[in-house]
Amino acid sequence: MVTAFNKYKAQRDKAAAKEGQAAVPMRKRTKAEAIANSIAMMAEKIDDLEFPDFTAEDRTLLIDAMNAFKEILDPAITRAVKNKKKPV
């Protein structure tokens, strides 16, 4: 996702240069955009993992961390879809 955005930004700037315009200034990202970007970067890192390169202990650590993330993510997605606040 981050790579796709950077490609889009480069294409946009290149098109603006062809038309003799200055590159469009970037606006400040919203909190949601920043969080989505962070999640996308984490997803890319997880996707790029080569698990055979890790020791058994490291794999267990990664599995535990990913399971914990999944346990948090599933209810968060449900709350987002229903537009609900986190229960106290």
Backbone as a ProteinNet text record, in pm:
[ID]
protein_1_A
[PRIMARY]
MVTAFNKYKAQRDKAAAKEGQAAVPMRKRTKAEAIANSIAMMAEKIDDLEFPDFTAEDRTLLIDAMNAFKEILDPAITRAVKNKKKPV
[TERTIARY]
82	0	86.7	190.3	279.5	351.4	398.3	468	375	251.8	154.3	131.4	122.9	102.9	223.7	343.6	464.1	471.4	430.4	426.7	325.5	208.4	106.7	159.8	225.4	279.3	382.9	470.8	572.3	507.8	406.6	337.1	266.1	206.8	136.2	234.7	350.4	450.4	507.8	525.6	578.3	478.3	350.7	247.3	239.5	252.7	249.5	368.7	485.4	605.3	589.6	527.5	503.9	414.6	319	225.7	280.1	402	463.6	413.2	349.2	298	394	385	462.5	394.9	472.7	416.5	312.7	209.1	101.6	153	143.3	192.3	109	173.7	104.9	35.8	-85.9	-156.3	-119.1	-144.7	-116.3	-210.7	-155.5	-237.4	-327.6	-443	-533.3	-484.4	-539.8	-503.7	-536.2	-651.1	-690.8	-593.2	-550.1	-453.5	-320.4	-276.3	-149.9	-157.7	-269.4	-286.8	-294.8	-371.7	-383.6	-247.4	-167.3	-34.2	53.1	46.2	124.7	82.7	-47.2	-96.5	-49.3	-53.9	-8.8	139.3	219.5	363.2	387.5	311.6	326.2	285.5	178.2	131.9	237.8	302.7	409.5	524.8	562.5	672.2	636.7	512.8	470.4	468.6	419	413	552.3	651.1	787.7	867.8	811.2	884.4	915.6	1035.9	1078.2	1094.7	989.4	987.7	1097.6	1140	1249.6	1381.6	1394.3	1516.3	1523	1413.3	1408.5	1428.1	1477.8	1488.5	1348.3	1337.1	1207.9	1154.8	1242.4	1200.7	1148.8	1219.4	1177.1	1043.6	1026.3	899.4	785.1	810	708	673.5	774.2	752.4	667.9	701.3	625.3	482.2	465.9	332	247.3	305.3	232.6	193.6	285.2	257.5	149.3	155.4	54.1	-82.5	-85.2	-212.6	-271.3	-187.6	-235.5	-291.5	-223.1	-270.3	-404.5	-414.7	-538.9	-654.1	-628.5	-732.4	-780.6	-693.2	-731.2	-798.8	-747.8	-794.9	-937.3	-970	-1103.7	-1215.4	-1211.2	-1317.3	-1313.2	-1193.5	-1182.8	-1251	-1236.5	-1302.7	-1454.3	-1501.7	-1646.2	-1695.4	-1620.6	-1659.1	-1658.7	-1561.2	-1551.9	-1672.2	-1707.4	-1820.3	-1949.4	-1964	-2086.3	-2077.9	-1962.4	-1941.2	-1966.6	-1906.2	-1923.2	-1792.7	-1803.7	-1686.1	-1641.3	-1514.8	-1459.6	-1528.7	-1576.8	-1641.4	-1541.8	-1591.6	-1505	-1497.7
-118.5	0	125.4	125.3	240.4	255.6	143.5	147.2	196.9	151	195.7	345.5	396.8	540.2	617.8	569.8	638.4	638.5	528.7	523.3	624.2	630.8	726.7	868.3	898.6	1032.8	1068.2	973	997.6	1021.2	943.1	960.7	1095.2	1134	1262.5	1377.8	1369.6	1474.4	1478.6	1360.5	1353.9	1414.3	1383.3	1438.9	1590	1639.1	1783.6	1850.6	1785	1841.3	1847.9	1745.7	1745.7	1861.9	1893	2000.5	2136.2	2138.7	2265	2320.3	2237	2280.2	2236	2303.2	2260.7	2137.9	2057.1	1940.4	1985.1	1907.3	1940.6	1920.6	2021.8	2004.4	1901.8	1826.9	1725	1790.4	1749.5	1798.4	1710.4	1759.7	1683.2	1563.7	1447.6	1327.1	1331.7	1270.4	1259.3	1146.6	1140.2	1034.1	897.6	886.8	759.7	719.6	817	786.4	740.8	803.8	765.6	624.3	592.3	458.1	354.8	384.9	292.2	268.9	373.6	361.4	271.3	289.2	206.3	59.3	35.6	-101.9	-163.2	-85.6	-135.4	-169.2	-85.1	-113	-240.5	-257.5	-377.3	-500.8	-488.9	-601.1	-641.2	-542.9	-572.7	-644.5	-599.1	-663.2	-806.8	-829.1	-964.4	-1051.7	-997.6	-1073.2	-1111.7	-1027.9	-1052.8	-1146.9	-1186.5	-1272.3	-1407.8	-1452	-1586.1	-1667.4	-1738.3	-1805.7	-1910.6	-1982	-2077.2	-2010.4	-1879.1	-1808.7	-1782.1	-1801.8	-1773.5	-1900.5	-1881.4	-1994	-2032.2	-2147.7	-2192.3	-2093.4	-2041.8	-1944.8	-1815.7	-1769.2	-1647.1	-1667.5	-1784.5	-1813.2	-1815	-1874.4	-1876.7	-1735.5	-1651.1	-1511.2	-1439.4	-1458.4	-1395.5	-1447.9	-1577.6	-1636.9	-1581	-1573.3	-1517.9	-1372.3	-1293.8	-1152.3	-1137.3	-1219.5	-1210.9	-1256.6	-1359.8	-1404	-1297.2	-1230.2	-1122.3	-1008.7	-975.6	-871.1	-910.1	-1035.9	-1084.9	-1076.7	-1111.3	-1105.9	-962.8	-865.7	-725.1	-676.3	-719.9	-670.8	-715.2	-840.9	-891.8	-811.6	-790	-708.7	-562.2	-511.6	-372.8	-355.8	-453.6	-447.9	-448.6	-534.6	-539.4	-405.3	-345.2	-213.8	-108.8	-112.8	-14.9	-27.7	-150.4	-173.3	-123.7	-148.1	-106.2	37.5	102.5	240.4	253.2	163.2	160.2	196.4	248.2	276	149.4	148.3	35.4	26.4	-93.1	-106	-81.6	-21.8	14	-97.6
0	0	0	84.1	90.2	-42.7	-97.3	-225.4	-335.1	-332.4	-433.3	-422.5	-300.5	-282.3	-333.1	-303.1	-350.6	-502.5	-566.2	-712.2	-765.4	-701.2	-741.7	-729.7	-618.8	-595.3	-702	-735.3	-837.4	-974	-1008.3	-1135.8	-1140.4	-1030.1	-1022.9	-1043.3	-976.8	-990.4	-1132.1	-1192.1	-1329	-1427.5	-1409.6	-1497.2	-1481.9	-1359.2	-1335.9	-1402.6	-1398.9	-1460.9	-1613.2	-1672.4	-1817.5	-1858.6	-1774.6	-1805.1	-1763.9	-1712.4	-1674.9	-1542.6	-1465.7	-1336.6	-1227.3	-1116.6	-1000.2	-941.2	-871.2	-804.6	-703	-690.9	-597.4	-455.3	-370.8	-234	-159.2	-74.4	3.5	122.9	149.3	266.5	385.1	503.3	623	628.5	661.4	669.4	792.4	777.9	891.4	981.4	1102	1195.7	1135	1069.5	1007.6	897	816.4	709.8	767.9	875.3	938.8	995.7	1060	1116.1	1004.6	899.6	786.6	721.5	710.7	653.1	740.2	870.5	962.5	953.7	946.8	934.3	802.7	695.1	564.6	566.9	632.6	641.7	723	832.2	913.5	833.5	757.2	675.2	572.7	511.2	415.4	483	602.2	675.5	711.4	756.1	790.7	666.5	556	431	381.3	408.2	361.4	452.3	566.4	658.5	595.8	615.2	573.5	701.6	740.5	868.7	885.9	781.1	800.7	844.5	821.3	861.2	1011.3	1083.2	1225.4	1307	1428.3	1520.2	1567	1627.8	1679.5	1783.3	1866.9	1968.4	1903.7	1801.2	1731.9	1660.1	1598.9	1532.7	1634.2	1750.2	1855.1	1898.9	1913.9	1951.1	1845.8	1719.1	1610.9	1604.6	1621.1	1618.8	1732.3	1852.8	1967.6	1942.2	1887	1860	1753.8	1648.1	1542.6	1593.2	1677.4	1734.9	1825.4	1904.4	1990.2	1905.4	1797.2	1707.4	1645	1604.5	1544.3	1644.3	1771.3	1874.2	1896.8	1879.1	1892.2	1764.9	1650.6	1522	1489.4	1515	1480.7	1548.3	1680.5	1741.8	1695.8	1666.3	1620	1484.6	1397.4	1266.7	1285.3	1373.8	1402.3	1453.7	1547.5	1600.5	1491	1402.8	1294.2	1200.4	1166.8	1076.3	1139.5	1269	1339.8	1391.8	1371.2	1416.8	1567.5	1642.9	1788	1857.7	1980.4	2061.8	2131.5	2172.2	2245.8	2381.5	2418.8	2550.2	2662.4	2767.3	2881.2	2979.7
[MASK]
++++++++++++++++++++++++++++++++++++++++++++++++++++++++++++++++++++++++++++++++++++++++

